[in-house]
Amino acid sequence: MPARRLDEVVARFGGNLAGNGNLLISGIATLEGAGPERLSFLTNPKYRNQLAGTRAAAVILAPDALPACPVPAIVTANPYLYFARVAGWLHEAKRPDVAIHPSANVARDAVIGRNVVIEAHCSIGEGAVIGDDSWLHANVSVYAGCRIGARAIIHSGAVIGSDGFGFARESDGSWVKIPQTGRVIIGDDVEIGANTTIDRGALEDTVIEDGVKLDNQIQVAHNVRIGAHTAMAGCVGVAGSAAIGRRCTVGGGAVILGHLTLADDVNVSAGTLVGKSIPTPGTYTGTVPFLEHREWLKNFARLRHLEAMADKIRALETRLAELEKRS
C-alpha cells in the first residue's frame, strides 16, 4: 500500500489530529524503533519515557499523554485499538493468487464458499463446509462434517475435527474406543493459530462461536463450547465438555478442567488451573486452589514472607514458654 497522509488516517478511523496532517505514513513501528514515515503508538505507561526521544512521524496516544509528545499525534481514548485498525489497513496481508492450491485435498462433496483460499497440502474432509472469505494456510486439516463460518483465518498445522479423547475401560485395564460422532462448528470471524487442535464432539458438537480468537498450540477437547469473542493465548488446554462464556480471556498455559462452566466476562490469568466452575465475572489467578485475582495477590504476597513469619512465630513461642516458666 502506498504512503498515506496523516489526515487521511484520521479521516478513515476518527480521533483528533494534533499537528501537521500532511505528513506521510507508510507503516507502524514502536516508539524506540520508529523512523520517518512511521506511525507509532503509546499504550503502556511504562514506555512513556520513550516518547520524548521518538523519531516517529506521529504517535497514536491518549489525551493525557499529548502534552509530552514532541511530534504530531492522533489523540484517541483507546490507542491500542486504533493502532490495530491502522496496522491492519497499512499492512493488509496479500492473499495468494491461486484460491485452492493444486496440492490441497478437497473432498468432492465439501462446500467451499466464495473467495476462499485453501493453501498447499490442506485436507478438507467429506461434507465439510468452509464459509465465504475464509483463509486456510498450509497444512490445515478439516475433518469430515465440520463447518467453518465466514471470514475465518486458520493458520498452518491446525486440525479441526480430530477424534475426541473418549475411551471406556475394560475390567482387564484395556481401553475400548467410544466413536466420536459429533462435529466441530465454528462461527464467523474466528481466527485459529498454528498447530491448534479442536476435537469433534462425542455425541453432540464442539462449538466455537463468532469472533473467537485462539492462539497457537491450544487444545480444545470434545464437546467444549467457547462463547463469542473469547480469546485464548498459546498452550491453553480445555478439557472435554467445558463451557466457556462470551468475552472471556484465558492467559497462556492455563488449564480448564472438564465439565466446568465459566460465566461471561471471566479473565483467567496465565498458568492458572481452573478446577471448579466460575459463576461470576472477574479475573482469576493461581493453581491449587485458584482464587479471585485480588485475593490471590494478597495471599501470594504473604506467601513470599512465609519463612520470616515462621521465624517470628518460633521466637514468640520461645518467649511464651519462658514467660510460662517464670509464672
C-alpha positions as CSV (number, residue, x, y, z in Angstrom):
1,M,0.0,0.0,0.0
2,P,1.4,3.5,-0.9
3,A,2.1,6.0,1.9
4,R,-0.9,7.8,3.3
5,R,-1.2,11.3,4.8
6,L,-1.8,11.6,8.5
7,D,-5.1,13.4,7.9
8,E,-6.2,10.5,5.7
9,V,-5.7,8.2,8.6
10,V,-7.8,10.4,10.9
11,A,-10.5,10.8,8.2
12,R,-10.8,7.0,8.0
13,F,-10.5,6.0,11.6
14,G,-11.5,9.1,13.6
15,G,-9.7,10.6,16.6
16,N,-8.3,14.1,16.9
17,L,-5.3,15.3,14.9
18,A,-2.7,17.4,16.7
19,G,-0.1,18.8,14.3
20,N,0.7,18.6,10.6
21,G,-1.8,16.4,8.8
22,N,0.2,16.4,5.5
23,L,2.9,14.0,6.9
24,L,3.2,10.8,5.0
25,I,2.7,7.5,6.8
26,S,3.8,4.2,5.3
27,G,3.9,1.8,8.3
28,I,3.7,1.2,12.0
29,A,6.7,1.0,14.4
30,T,7.5,1.1,18.1
31,L,8.4,4.4,19.8
32,E,12.0,3.3,20.0
33,G,12.4,1.8,16.6
34,A,10.3,4.2,14.5
35,G,11.8,6.5,11.8
36,P,10.4,8.9,9.2
37,E,7.1,7.9,7.7
38,R,6.3,5.6,10.6
39,L,3.3,5.9,12.8
40,S,4.0,4.8,16.4
41,F,1.7,4.3,19.4
42,L,1.8,4.7,23.2
43,T,-0.5,2.3,25.1
44,N,1.6,1.1,28.0
45,P,2.6,3.7,30.6
46,K,6.0,2.0,31.2
47,Y,7.1,3.1,27.7
48,R,6.1,6.8,28.2
49,N,9.8,7.7,28.8
50,Q,10.5,6.8,25.2
51,L,8.0,9.4,23.9
52,A,10.4,12.4,24.2
53,G,13.1,10.7,22.1
54,T,11.0,9.1,19.4
55,R,11.8,9.7,15.7
56,A,8.3,8.7,14.5
57,A,6.5,10.9,12.1
58,A,3.5,10.8,14.5
59,V,2.2,8.9,17.5
60,I,-1.2,7.5,18.5
61,L,-1.8,8.2,22.1
62,A,-4.4,9.0,24.8
63,P,-5.3,12.6,25.7
64,D,-3.2,12.7,28.9
65,A,0.0,11.9,27.0
66,L,-0.4,14.6,24.4
67,P,1.5,17.4,26.3
68,A,4.6,15.2,26.4
69,C,4.6,14.4,22.7
70,P,7.2,16.2,20.6
71,V,5.7,15.1,17.2
72,P,2.3,15.3,15.7
73,A,-0.2,13.0,17.2
74,I,-3.6,11.2,16.8
75,V,-5.4,11.5,20.1
76,T,-7.9,8.8,20.9
77,A,-9.4,7.2,24.0
78,N,-8.2,3.7,23.1
79,P,-4.8,3.9,21.4
80,Y,-4.2,0.2,21.2
81,L,-7.5,-0.5,19.3
82,Y,-6.7,2.5,17.0
83,F,-3.2,1.1,16.3
84,A,-4.7,-2.3,15.5
85,R,-7.1,-0.9,12.9
86,V,-4.5,1.3,11.3
87,A,-1.9,-1.5,11.2
88,G,-4.5,-3.8,9.5
89,W,-5.1,-1.1,6.9
90,L,-1.5,-0.3,6.2
91,H,-0.2,-3.9,6.3
92,E,-3.1,-5.9,4.8
93,A,-2.0,-9.5,4.1
94,K,-1.8,-10.3,0.4
95,R,-3.9,-13.3,-0.4
96,P,-2.4,-15.9,-2.8
97,D,-3.3,-15.7,-6.4
98,V,-4.5,-19.3,-6.5
99,A,-7.6,-19.9,-4.5
100,I,-7.2,-23.6,-4.0
101,H,-3.7,-24.9,-4.2
102,P,-3.2,-27.9,-6.5
103,S,-1.7,-30.0,-3.7
104,A,-4.8,-29.4,-1.4
105,N,-7.1,-32.5,-1.0
106,V,-10.7,-31.3,-1.0
107,A,-13.5,-33.8,-0.9
108,R,-15.9,-33.8,-3.8
109,D,-18.9,-33.0,-1.6
110,A,-17.2,-30.4,0.6
111,V,-18.9,-27.0,0.3
112,I,-16.4,-24.2,-0.4
113,G,-17.7,-20.6,-0.2
114,R,-16.9,-17.6,-2.3
115,N,-13.4,-16.0,-2.2
116,V,-12.0,-18.9,0.0
117,V,-8.2,-19.5,0.0
118,I,-7.0,-23.1,0.7
119,E,-3.2,-23.3,0.6
120,A,-0.8,-26.1,0.0
121,H,-1.4,-29.6,1.5
122,C,-4.6,-28.7,3.2
123,S,-7.1,-31.6,3.7
124,I,-10.9,-30.9,3.6
125,G,-13.0,-33.9,4.5
126,E,-16.3,-35.2,3.2
127,G,-19.3,-32.9,3.8
128,A,-17.1,-30.2,5.4
129,V,-18.2,-26.5,4.9
130,I,-15.9,-23.6,4.6
131,G,-17.6,-20.1,4.7
132,D,-17.1,-17.2,2.4
133,D,-13.8,-15.2,2.5
134,S,-12.1,-17.7,4.8
135,W,-8.3,-18.4,4.5
136,L,-6.8,-21.7,5.4
137,H,-3.0,-21.6,5.5
138,A,-0.8,-24.6,4.5
139,N,-1.3,-28.0,6.1
140,V,-4.6,-27.3,7.8
141,S,-6.9,-30.4,8.2
142,V,-10.6,-30.1,8.4
143,Y,-12.2,-33.4,9.1
144,A,-15.5,-34.7,7.6
145,G,-18.7,-32.9,8.5
146,C,-17.1,-29.9,10.2
147,R,-18.3,-26.4,9.5
148,I,-16.3,-23.2,9.4
149,G,-18.0,-19.8,9.1
150,A,-17.3,-16.8,7.1
151,R,-14.0,-14.8,7.2
152,A,-12.2,-17.5,9.3
153,I,-8.4,-17.4,9.4
154,I,-6.8,-20.8,10.2
155,H,-3.0,-21.0,10.4
156,S,-0.7,-23.8,9.4
157,G,-0.9,-27.1,11.1
158,A,-4.3,-26.6,12.8
159,V,-6.5,-29.7,13.0
160,I,-10.3,-29.2,13.1
161,G,-12.4,-32.2,13.9
162,S,-10.0,-34.9,15.1
163,D,-11.5,-37.5,17.4
164,G,-12.1,-36.6,21.0
165,F,-10.3,-38.5,23.7
166,G,-13.1,-40.9,24.5
167,F,-12.4,-44.4,25.9
168,A,-14.1,-46.8,28.3
169,R,-12.0,-49.2,30.4
170,E,-12.3,-52.9,30.3
171,S,-12.0,-55.0,33.5
172,D,-8.5,-56.1,32.5
173,G,-7.4,-52.4,32.2
174,S,-7.5,-52.2,28.4
175,W,-9.5,-49.5,26.6
176,V,-12.5,-49.5,24.3
177,K,-12.8,-46.5,21.9
178,I,-16.0,-44.5,22.0
179,P,-17.0,-43.4,18.5
180,Q,-16.8,-39.6,18.2
181,T,-19.9,-38.8,16.1
182,G,-20.3,-35.1,16.7
183,R,-18.8,-32.3,14.6
184,V,-16.9,-29.1,15.1
185,I,-19.0,-26.0,14.4
186,I,-17.0,-22.7,14.0
187,G,-18.8,-19.4,13.7
188,D,-17.9,-16.3,11.7
189,D,-14.7,-14.1,12.1
190,V,-12.8,-16.8,14.0
191,E,-9.0,-17.0,14.0
192,I,-7.2,-20.2,14.9
193,G,-3.5,-20.3,15.5
194,A,-0.8,-22.7,14.2
195,N,-1.0,-26.3,15.4
196,T,-4.1,-25.7,17.5
197,T,-6.4,-28.7,17.7
198,I,-10.1,-28.7,18.1
199,D,-11.7,-32.2,18.7
200,R,-15.1,-33.2,17.3
201,G,-17.9,-33.9,19.8
202,A,-18.6,-37.4,21.1
203,L,-22.3,-37.2,20.5
204,E,-23.1,-33.5,20.3
205,D,-21.0,-30.9,18.6
206,T,-17.9,-28.9,19.7
207,V,-18.9,-25.3,19.2
208,I,-16.7,-22.2,18.7
209,E,-18.9,-19.1,18.5
210,D,-18.4,-16.0,16.4
211,G,-15.4,-13.8,16.8
212,V,-13.4,-16.3,19.0
213,K,-9.6,-15.8,18.7
214,L,-7.3,-18.8,19.5
215,D,-3.6,-18.6,19.7
216,N,-1.1,-21.3,18.7
217,Q,-0.9,-24.8,20.2
218,I,-4.2,-24.8,22.0
219,Q,-6.1,-28.0,22.7
220,V,-9.9,-27.8,22.7
221,A,-11.4,-31.2,23.7
222,H,-14.6,-32.8,22.6
223,N,-18.0,-31.1,23.3
224,V,-16.4,-27.9,24.5
225,R,-18.3,-24.7,23.9
226,I,-16.5,-21.4,23.6
227,G,-18.6,-18.2,23.7
228,A,-18.5,-15.4,21.2
229,H,-15.4,-13.0,21.2
230,T,-13.5,-15.1,23.8
231,A,-9.7,-15.0,23.3
232,M,-7.1,-17.6,24.4
233,A,-3.4,-17.3,24.4
234,G,-0.9,-20.1,23.5
235,C,-0.8,-23.5,25.0
236,V,-4.1,-23.3,26.8
237,G,-5.8,-26.7,27.4
238,V,-9.6,-27.0,27.7
239,A,-10.8,-30.4,28.8
240,G,-14.0,-32.1,27.5
241,S,-17.5,-30.6,27.9
242,A,-16.3,-27.4,29.4
243,A,-18.5,-24.4,28.6
244,I,-16.7,-21.0,28.4
245,G,-18.7,-17.8,28.3
246,R,-18.6,-14.8,26.0
247,R,-15.9,-12.2,26.0
248,C,-13.6,-14.3,28.3
249,T,-9.8,-14.2,28.1
250,V,-7.6,-17.1,29.0
251,G,-3.8,-16.5,29.5
252,G,-1.1,-18.7,28.1
253,G,-0.6,-22.1,29.6
254,A,-3.9,-22.1,31.6
255,V,-5.8,-25.3,32.0
256,I,-9.6,-25.6,32.3
257,L,-10.8,-28.9,33.6
258,G,-13.7,-30.8,32.0
259,H,-17.4,-30.3,32.6
260,L,-16.9,-26.8,34.2
261,T,-18.8,-23.6,33.3
262,L,-17.2,-20.2,33.1
263,A,-19.5,-17.2,33.1
264,D,-19.3,-14.4,30.5
265,D,-16.5,-11.8,31.0
266,V,-14.2,-14.1,33.0
267,N,-10.5,-13.5,32.7
268,V,-8.2,-16.4,33.6
269,S,-4.5,-15.4,34.2
270,A,-1.6,-17.2,32.6
271,G,-0.8,-20.6,34.1
272,T,-3.9,-20.8,36.1
273,L,-5.5,-24.2,36.8
274,V,-9.3,-23.8,36.8
275,G,-10.6,-26.7,38.9
276,K,-14.2,-25.6,39.6
277,S,-16.8,-23.6,37.7
278,I,-16.7,-19.8,37.8
279,P,-20.2,-18.3,38.0
280,T,-19.1,-14.6,38.5
281,P,-17.3,-12.3,36.0
282,G,-13.8,-11.2,37.1
283,T,-10.1,-12.0,36.9
284,Y,-9.0,-15.3,38.5
285,T,-5.4,-16.4,39.2
286,G,-3.5,-19.3,40.7
287,T,-3.1,-23.0,40.7
288,V,-4.3,-25.1,43.6
289,P,-6.6,-23.6,44.5
290,F,-7.2,-20.7,42.2
291,L,-8.8,-17.6,43.7
292,E,-10.3,-14.3,42.8
293,H,-7.4,-12.3,41.5
294,R,-7.1,-9.7,44.2
295,E,-7.4,-12.4,46.9
296,W,-4.7,-14.4,45.2
297,L,-2.3,-11.4,45.1
298,K,-2.9,-10.7,48.8
299,N,-2.2,-14.4,49.7
300,F,0.8,-14.7,47.5
301,A,2.3,-11.5,48.9
302,R,2.1,-13.2,52.3
303,L,3.4,-16.5,51.0
304,R,6.7,-14.8,49.9
305,H,7.2,-13.8,53.6
306,L,6.3,-17.2,54.9
307,E,9.8,-18.1,56.2
308,A,10.2,-14.8,58.0
309,M,6.7,-15.3,59.5
310,A,7.7,-18.8,60.6
311,D,10.8,-17.4,62.3
312,K,8.7,-14.8,64.2
313,I,6.3,-17.5,65.3
314,R,9.1,-19.7,66.6
315,A,10.5,-16.7,68.5
316,L,7.1,-15.9,70.0
317,E,6.7,-19.5,71.1
318,T,10.0,-19.4,72.8
319,R,9.2,-16.2,74.6
320,L,5.8,-17.6,75.6
321,A,7.4,-20.7,77.0
322,E,9.8,-18.6,79.1
323,L,7.0,-16.5,80.4
324,E,5.1,-19.6,81.4
325,K,8.1,-21.0,83.3
326,R,8.5,-17.7,85.2
327,S,4.9,-17.7,86.2
